[in-house]
């Protein structure tokens, strides 16, 4: 009899323990929830820039901050420097849900949202502050909405910095100095400007430019000074022209359907952390542009800074590029041009 009483008592205690265990960890929609109330999830984030680029550093910090703030519940797993996806495959993978998040240039997003090509239009933004104000206001909101309509939510605009020209033939002190040169281009709109200046645009990947310059396949190239320094342009070009013709943007985007399925608390965490990252990257863009231009000069490049009073001549000569954008970017693109064109 005593054995039966002991057995029944043991079963009752075990039942109470199991019941306590089942209620100690609340379940939401079948998913595990952390002590801070974040639903556990792992987000894959891919980018192609070198890991020492200021945008890359910002993105890596974004991933760390999200993970830390959620006490490890929301993990952002980063795939840097093209490890997971090439820049050509990135956008389609984000749109299809092949990857949850990715960083890519606005130039490449222009094939999906033509108005994104606005950042390649010559002399649209003349200062870092002007670009920041536009992106934080109605201008940026219109681009965000257009991206969402295509299936990608913009978490942040990552300022790459201004694009410049390097070449190994002669100083480029006016648009007429481009006559007859072969210049590596970064997109359709810059190509229209290069042609308008009298040169021939040549398309190639960033990793191919050094060899092309060394072998005189091209005479020069356009890029940011951050990339010029990283890719050692100083070894194969002599002249650098600082004319700040395009304020290049990269975009951290997330698949819209995936975003819609995230808990509101997680969405808030990602949004607030992305804003902090966006502000940090914008400050770094200006500092890095100045620093890398100086370093290229110290390495032997002859630097010419176009005087502010001469920029109108460069802008007017680039009008065919504005016309090409206006023709292809639709109503939204033209509305954006009206918002930023002060002339």
C-alpha positions in Angstrom: 0.0 0.0 0.0 2.8 2.4 0.9 4.5 1.6 -2.5 1.3 2.7 -4.3 1.1 5.9 -2.3 4.7 6.7 -3.1 4.1 6.0 -6.8 1.0 8.2 -7.0 2.8 11.0 -5.1 5.8 10.7 -7.6 3.5 11.0 -10.6 1.7 14.0 -9.2 5.0 15.8 -8.5 6.3 15.0 -12.0 3.1 16.3 -13.5 3.4 19.6 -11.7 7.1 20.0 -12.7 6.2 19.4 -16.4 3.3 21.8 -16.3 5.6 24.5 -14.8 8.2 23.9 -17.5 5.6 24.2 -20.2 4.3 27.6 -18.9 7.7 29.1 -18.1 8.5 29.9 -21.8 5.5 31.5 -23.6 5.0 30.6 -27.2 3.9 33.1 -29.9 2.7 31.8 -33.2 4.7 28.6 -32.6 8.0 30.5 -32.4 10.4 30.9 -29.5 10.4 34.2 -27.7 13.4 35.7 -25.8 13.2 37.1 -22.3 13.1 40.6 -23.9 10.1 39.7 -25.9 11.8 39.3 -29.3 10.8 36.4 -31.4 13.9 34.4 -32.3 14.9 34.6 -36.0 18.0 34.6 -38.1 18.3 37.2 -40.9 20.8 36.7 -43.7 22.4 39.9 -45.0 24.7 40.0 -48.0 26.9 42.7 -49.5 29.7 43.0 -52.0 31.9 45.9 -50.9 35.3 45.3 -49.4 35.1 44.7 -45.6 37.3 47.8 -44.9 35.0 50.2 -46.7 33.1 52.6 -44.4 29.7 51.3 -45.6 30.8 47.7 -44.8 31.9 48.8 -41.4 28.5 50.4 -40.8 26.6 47.3 -42.0 28.7 45.0 -39.8 28.0 47.3 -36.8 24.3 47.3 -37.7 24.2 43.5 -37.6 26.1 43.4 -34.3 23.8 46.1 -32.7 20.6 44.3 -33.7 21.9 41.0 -32.3 23.1 42.7 -29.1 20.0 44.8 -28.5 17.8 41.7 -28.8 20.0 39.7 -26.5 20.8 37.3 -29.3 17.2 36.6 -30.3 17.3 38.5 -33.6 20.5 37.3 -35.3 21.8 39.0 -38.4 24.2 36.7 -40.2 26.4 38.7 -42.5 27.9 37.5 -45.8 30.5 40.1 -46.8 32.5 40.9 -50.0 30.4 38.8 -52.4 30.7 35.6 -50.4 27.0 34.8 -50.9 25.8 36.8 -53.9 27.3 39.0 -56.7 26.1 42.5 -57.1 24.4 41.4 -60.3 22.4 38.7 -58.5 21.7 40.6 -55.3 18.5 42.5 -56.2 16.7 39.5 -57.7 17.6 37.4 -54.7 16.1 40.1 -52.3 13.0 40.4 -54.4 12.4 36.6 -54.6 13.2 36.0 -50.9 16.4 34.1 -51.7 18.1 36.3 -49.1 16.3 38.4 -46.5 18.5 41.5 -46.7 21.2 42.8 -49.0 23.2 45.9 -49.8 23.5 47.1 -53.4 24.1 50.3 -55.3 21.2 52.6 -56.3 22.7 52.4 -59.9 21.8 48.6 -60.0 18.4 49.2 -58.4 17.6 51.6 -61.2 16.9 48.6 -63.5 14.0 47.8 -61.1 13.0 51.3 -60.1 14.3 53.7 -62.9 14.0 56.7 -60.6 16.8 55.3 -58.5 19.1 56.5 -61.3 18.7 60.0 -59.9 21.9 59.5 -57.9 23.8 59.1 -61.2 22.5 62.3 -62.7 25.4 64.8 -62.8 25.5 67.5 -60.2 22.1 66.8 -58.6 23.5 67.1 -55.1 26.2 69.7 -54.5 26.8 69.1 -50.7 26.6 66.2 -48.3 24.1 68.1 -46.2 21.9 68.7 -49.2 21.8 64.9 -50.0 21.1 64.0 -46.4 18.2 66.5 -46.1 16.7 65.1 -49.4 16.9 61.5 -48.3 15.4 62.2 -44.9 12.5 64.1 -46.5 9.9 63.7 -49.2 12.5 62.9 -51.8 13.6 59.8 -49.9 10.1 58.8 -49.0 9.1 58.7 -52.7 12.0 56.4 -53.5 11.2 54.2 -50.5 7.5 53.9 -51.6 8.6 53.0 -55.2 10.8 50.2 -53.9 8.1 48.8 -51.6 5.8 48.6 -54.6 8.4 46.4 -56.3 8.7 44.2 -53.2 11.8 45.6 -51.4 11.7 47.7 -48.3 14.6 50.3 -47.9 16.0 50.1 -44.4 18.7 52.7 -45.0 20.4 54.7 -47.7 24.2 54.2 -47.3 26.2 57.2 -48.6 29.1 56.0 -50.6 30.4 59.5 -51.3 31.1 61.5 -54.5 32.3 60.1 -57.8 35.4 61.6 -59.4 37.6 61.0 -62.5 41.1 59.6 -62.7 43.2 59.2 -65.8 46.7 58.7 -67.1 46.7 61.1 -70.1 46.2 64.7 -68.9 44.6 66.9 -66.3 40.8 67.2 -66.8 40.2 70.9 -66.0 37.1 71.3 -68.2 34.7 69.1 -70.1 36.6 69.6 -73.4 39.7 67.9 -71.8 37.8 64.6 -72.1 37.9 64.6 -75.9 39.1 61.3 -77.4 39.6 59.5 -74.0 38.3 56.1 -73.1 36.8 56.2 -69.6 35.5 53.3 -67.6 31.9 54.1 -66.6 29.8 52.9 -63.7 26.3 53.1 -65.3 24.1 54.3 -68.2 23.6 57.9 -67.0 27.4 58.5 -66.3 28.0 57.1 -69.7 25.8 59.7 -71.3 27.8 62.4 -69.5 31.1 60.9 -70.6 29.9 60.9 -74.2 28.6 64.5 -73.9 32.1 65.5 -72.7 33.6 63.9 -75.9 35.0 60.7 -74.4 34.0 57.0 -75.0 32.5 55.1 -72.0 33.7 51.6 -71.4 31.8 49.2 -69.1 33.7 46.8 -66.8 33.7 45.4 -63.3 35.5 47.2 -60.5 38.0 44.4 -60.2 39.0 44.7 -63.9 39.8 48.4 -63.9 43.4 48.3 -62.5 44.6 45.9 -65.3 42.7 47.9 -67.9 44.4 51.1 -66.9 47.8 49.4 -66.6 47.4 47.9 -70.2 46.0 51.2 -71.6 42.7 49.4 -72.5 41.1 52.5 -71.0 42.7 55.9 -70.4 40.8 56.6 -67.2 37.9 55.7 -64.9 35.2 57.2 -62.7 34.7 56.0 -59.1 34.8 57.3 -55.6 38.2 58.1 -54.1 37.6 55.5 -51.5 37.5 52.8 -54.2 40.4 54.4 -56.1 42.6 54.1 -53.0 41.6 50.5 -52.2 42.1 49.5 -55.9 45.5 51.3 -56.1 44.6 53.7 -58.9 47.6 55.7 -57.9 49.8 53.0 -59.4 48.3 53.2 -62.8 46.9 56.7 -63.2 48.5 60.1 -62.8 45.7 62.7 -62.7 42.7 63.0 -60.3 39.9 65.5 -61.0 37.6 66.3 -58.0 34.3 67.5 -59.5 31.8 65.8 -57.2 29.5 65.0 -60.2 27.5 62.2 -58.6 26.6 61.4 -55.0 26.6 57.6 -55.0 24.2 55.7 -52.8 24.0 52.1 -51.7 20.8 50.7 -50.3 20.2 48.2 -47.5 16.9 46.5 -48.6 14.8 43.7 -47.1 12.3 41.5 -48.8 9.0 43.1 -48.3 7.0 39.9 -47.6 9.6 38.8 -45.1 9.4 42.3 -43.5 5.6 42.1 -43.3 5.9 38.8 -41.4 8.2 40.1 -38.7 6.7 41.1 -35.3 6.3 44.8 -34.8 8.8 44.8 -32.0 11.5 43.3 -34.3 10.5 45.8 -37.1 11.0 48.7 -34.6 14.4 47.3 -33.6 15.6 47.0 -37.2 14.2 50.5 -38.2 15.8 52.3 -35.2 19.1 50.6 -35.6 19.2 51.2 -39.3 18.6 55.0 -38.7 21.6 55.1 -36.4 23.7 53.3 -38.9 22.5 55.6 -41.8 23.6 58.7 -39.8 27.0 57.2 -39.0 27.7 56.2 -42.6 26.7 59.7 -43.9 29.3 61.3 -41.6 31.9 58.8 -42.6 31.3 59.4 -46.3 32.4 63.0 -46.1 35.4 62.2 -43.9 36.5 59.3 -46.1 36.2 61.3 -49.3 38.5 64.0 -47.9 41.0 61.5 -46.4 41.3 59.3 -49.4 41.7 62.2 -51.9 44.5 63.4 -49.7 46.1 60.0 -49.5 46.0 59.6 -53.3 47.7 63.0 -53.7 50.4 61.9 -51.1 50.9 58.7 -53.2 51.8 60.9 -56.2 48.6 61.7 -58.1 48.2 65.2 -59.4 44.9 66.5 -58.0 42.8 69.2 -59.6 39.7 70.4 -57.7 37.2 72.1 -60.0 36.4 75.6 -58.6 32.8 76.0 -57.5 32.3 78.8 -60.1 33.2 76.5 -62.9 30.8 73.7 -62.0 27.9 75.3 -63.9 29.9 74.8 -67.1 30.3 71.1 -66.3 26.6 70.7 -65.4 25.4 72.4 -68.6 27.8 70.2 -70.7 26.2 67.2 -69.0 22.7 68.0 -70.1 22.4 65.0 -72.3 22.7 62.8 -69.2 19.8 64.7 -67.6 17.7 64.3 -70.8 18.4 60.5 -70.8 17.3 60.1 -67.2 14.2 62.3 -67.8 13.2 60.1 -70.8 13.6 56.8 -69.0 12.7 57.4 -65.4 9.0 58.2 -65.8 6.9 60.6 -63.8 8.6 59.8 -60.5 12.0 60.5 -61.9 11.0 63.8 -63.4 9.3 64.8 -60.1 12.5 64.1 -58.3 14.5 66.2 -60.8 12.1 69.1 -60.2 12.6 68.7 -56.4 16.4 68.9 -56.6 17.2 71.1 -59.5 17.8 74.6 -58.2 18.6 76.1 -61.6 
